[in-house]
């Protein structure tokens, strides 16, 4: 797609682009139903963030200090150490509707890193083991799911489903379009303890991590969405790939022409974690001409750019976070009249992730607004 000055040409071309994606999305959904994949994969259960070993504890402490996440334990085997963080139930929100993914902060102690080459970009190469690597979804029949996907040529990091005692698990190879992996987990046995990730060949580790007793942290709730930066020419392929692996569907896209950026949203339901893909409209030419989204990819590679947490009392919480040392790329944007408020932090030195805080007001029935997306996208140019 070429950038054009004439607004009529812009409008026609953009509508044609999404029309083609919607047609292909419908085809993916039909194929999922035909193969028996529809309904086999459910909600996001966890995200896996890998860090350098020397930064792992600092990454967990940072997340506990600036979000609602709490420490639930840690375990270690010969290859890796994992810290488990969870979000407690949000006040006034039914847990059956608003489920928050668990966070597994992991660090490799030995062995190959299948994400390593993806992480070598100018501003990420000093942290070759650091990225949000995997989105883990629950499935009710992991063996059936894997058999169907392998028959379609989907490749997994392990040939077979792994048995960890309390659950079975497998994950895809890193995507050529996003650098992300999708994991699939089935809690096993009649007495399976959901949320217990301690593997049968692992040992508990007592790291004595403590959450700060800060009142404003109670306002920060579930993981609302995560946004991955993908190249302009691979935007459709990235979304369709994700749909082929999960039960998500393409919902809508917001185009910001003057910043050469598209924000595309895939949804499972209106109450579940959303997956966001941000790309250029046209492929990268230069930092100056191509805008902040494509510039980010040149600097950091394709990867998850930010994780967003639903936040109550967002004005007071924002001020409290600033007072506690959090640095932001932008002030709060939006208003109750517009339906939502949002902000971005600076990128973490421990995880390379930006944190978003977002609040949607009661009468707002949308997901984003174009004005907010424009301001937030522009702010990422500071990275």
N, C-alpha and C positions, 0 to 999 in steps of 0.2 A: 504494500500500500504506500503510495506517495503522498507526502504532505501537499495540500493545495490551498491556495488563498481564497478562491471563490467559495462562499459559504454554501451555495447551492450544490456545488460538486462535493464539498465536504459532507453535507447531510446525506446525499444520495449514496455516497461510497460507504459511509459508516453504517447506514441502515442495511445495505447489502451485505456488509461484513457480518453483522449480528444475525441477519436472516439465514446466512449460510451456516453459522455456528448453531443456531437453534434447530435447523434441519438435521444436522449431524447429531446434536444432542438427543433429539427424538429417536434417531436410529439407534443410538447407544442404549437408550432406555428400552426400546423394543427388543434389542438383542439380549439385554439382561433378563428380561422376562422369558424369552425363548429358552435361554440356557438354564433357568432356574436360579439365577443370582439375585433376583429382586427379593428384598427382604432378608437375605442371608447375612448381610453386614449391617450392623446397627450404629449406635452412637460412638463418638470418640471416647475412648476409655482413658488414654494417657498420651502425653507427648514425651519424647526422649530427647533431652538436650545433652550433647556430649561436650565436655570441656577438657582443657589441659589438666593433668593430674594436680599440678600446683595451684590451680584456680578453682577446683571443684567445690571446696568448702566455701570459698568466698562467693561463688555463684549462687549457692544455696542460701547463704546468709543474706545476700543482696535481694533475692526474690522474697525472702521472708520479711525483710525490712520494708519493702516497697509494694507488696501486694498482700492479699489475704491468705496466701499459702502458709501452711504450718508444717513443721517437721514431724514425720511419722515413723522414721527409722532409716536404717541403712544396712546394706549387706554387701558381701564381697565374695567372688570366686577367684580362680587363678587368672582370669583374663580381665576382669573389670570390677569396679566398685560403683555402687549405685546408692544415691540418696533419694528417699521418697518424700515428696511434698504433696499435701492435699489441701483443698479449699473446704472449710467447714460449711455447713448449710447456711445459705444467706437468710437473714431475718425477713420474714414475711413472704418468702418465695417458696412455693411448693417444690420439693426436691424431685418429684416425679416429672415436673416440667423442665426445671432449670438444673441440669446436671453439669457439673464442672469436671473437666478432665484432670487426672492426676499428673504430676510432674515427676519424671524420673531423671534426676541429674546424674549423669554417668560419666565415668572416665576410664579409658582403656589402660590397663596395666601392662599388657603385652598383646602380641598378635597383630594381624593386618587391619588397617583401617580402610574399608571400601569407599569412604567419602574423602579420603586424603587428597587425591588429585583435584577434586571439585573445589576444595578449599583454597587452592593456590591462586589467589588474585592479589593485586598490588596491596590492598589494605587488609587482607585476611591471611596472607601467607605466613605471618609471624605466629599465628594461632592455627596450625594445620589440623588440629584435632577438634576444633570448636565450631559447632553449628547446631541448630535445632535439626536433628537428623530424621526423626521418625514420628509419624502420627499413627497411633495404635487404635484400631477399631475393634469393638467386640463382635464376635460372630457366634451363631448358635450351632454351627456345624463346620468346624475348621477343615476337616478332612474332605468333605464334599466341596467346600469352597476352593481349596487348593487344587483338587483334581480337575475341576472345571477350568480354572484359570491356567493351569499348566497345559491343558489341552488346547488353549488358545495361544500358547507361546509365552505367557507371562513367566518371568524368571525371578526366582527367590534366592536370597543369600545362602540358604541351606536347602539341600535337595528335598529334605523331609521336614515334616512338622516336628518341632522340638517339644519334648515333654519335660516341664519344669515342676511337676508334682501337683501343685494347686491349679495349674493352668497349662494349656498348650499354646504354642506361639510360633509364628513364622513372619518374615518380613520380605518385601520385595527388594531387588537391587535398587540402588539410587537411580532416580529418573534422569534421563538424558536432558529433559526439558526444565526441571525444577531443582534437581539435586536432592530432592526429598525421597524418603522411603515411606511406604505404607506398611504398617504392621497389623497383624490379625491375631486376636487372642480369644480363646474359649476357656472359661472357668470350668474345671473338670471335677468329676466325682460328686457323690451325693452331698458331701459336706464341704464342697468348695467354698473357701472364704474369699468372696469378691473383694478386690482391692489389696489383697495380700500378695505382693510380688516376690517374696522371699523364695528363691528357687531351691529345689531339694539338694543341690550340690553346692549351695552357698552357705556362708556363715554370717550371722548378724554382726554388725559393727556398731559400737556405741561411740558416736561422734560428739555427743553432748552439745547439740545445737539447740539454741533457744530463740524463740520468737520475741522480738521487742514488745513490751507492753505499751503500745501506742493506740490510743482510742480510735484515731481516724482509719486504721487498717481494717476495722470492722465494716467500713463502708465499701471495701473493695471485694467484689464477689467473683462470680464464675468467669471462666475463659470464654469470651464472646466470639472471637474470631482470631485467625492468624492470617497474615498476608505474605505471600511469596512473590518475589520479583522474578519475572520471566522475560525473555527476549521478545520483542515485538513479533518476529516471524514465527515464534513458537507458542504464542498465546493460546490459540485454538487447540493445538495438539496437547498442551499441558492440561487444559480443562477437560478435554475428552478422555485423556489418559486417567485422570482422577475419577471421572465418572465411571469408567470401565472397571475400576478397582473397588469402588464403593457404591452406595445407593444414593449418592448426591446427584443433584441436577443443576444445570446452569440456570440462574435466576435472572440476572440483569447485569448491565454494564454501564458505567458512567465514563464518558469521554471528556477529557480536558485538553482541547486541541492546542491551546497556547503553551502547554507544558509537555506536549507529545506524550500523553499518558492515558491509559485505559485502566479503570478499576473494575474487575469482573468478580461477581459473587456467585458461589455455588452453595446451595442449601440442602439440608436433609429435611428440616421442618423449620417453622418460625421460632421454635423454642430451643433449637439445638445449635451447637457450635457451627459457625460458617467458615468456609474456606474461601479466601480472597486471593485473586491473582492480579498483580499489577504489572503492566507491561507498557512498552512504548506503542504508539500508533504506527510509527515508521521505525525501521531498524536504526541502530546507532551509526552516527556519522562522526560526531565530535561532542565533547562535553558541552560546548556552548550551544550547538544547534539541536542537540537531541534531548535535552531536558533532564530533570533529576532522576527519573526512573531508570532510563538507560544508562545514565552516568553511574548510578549506584551499582548496576550490574558490572560495568567496566571495572569498578574499584573493588567490589566484594564478591563478584560472581553471582550466579543464580542461587538464591537461598531465601529462607524466611527472613523478612525484613523486620516485622514486628508482631508482637502478641498483644491482644487487647482484652482488658478486664472491665466488666460491667461495674460501674461505680455509683454509689448513692452519695448524696450531699457533695456533689462533685466540686463545687466552688470551694467549700471549706477544706475538702480533702486535698485539692490541688495546692492550696496555700500551705497546708500542713506538710505535704510532701516536699515542697520547696524549702520550708523552714528546716526540714530534716536533711537537707543536702541534695535532694534530687535535682538534676539539671534537665531543662526542657529545651526542645528545638523550637517551641512555639507556645504562646499563651493559650488559654482555653478558647476554642472557636465554637460558634453556634450560639443558640439561645433557646429558651423555652418556647418562644413563638415559632422558631424554625423546627423544633421537635427534638433536638439533641445537642449535646456538647461533647467535645473531644479535645484531646491534646496528645502530643508525642514527647517522650523523653529523649535525651541523647542516647546514643548506642552504648550498651554495657561493655566495659573493658573485659569482663569475665565471660560473656556469652555472645557478644556482638549483636545482641538483640535490642531493638527499640521497644519500649513498653508504651502502649496506648491505654488511656483511661477514657471510658465512654459512658455517657448516660443518655438514655432515651426517655423522653417525658411521656406520660401516660397516654395522651391522645395521639401520639405519633405512631403511624402504622407502617412506616418505611424502615429502611435499614441504614442508608446513608443519605446525605444531601449533596448536591453537586458543589455548593459553595464550600462546605466543610472539606470535601475531598480535594478541591482545588487548593485551599490554604494549607492543608496537611501535606499534600504532595510537594508543594513549593518548599515547605520547611525542610523536607528531606534533602534538598540541595545543599544544605549546610554540612552534610556528612561527607 
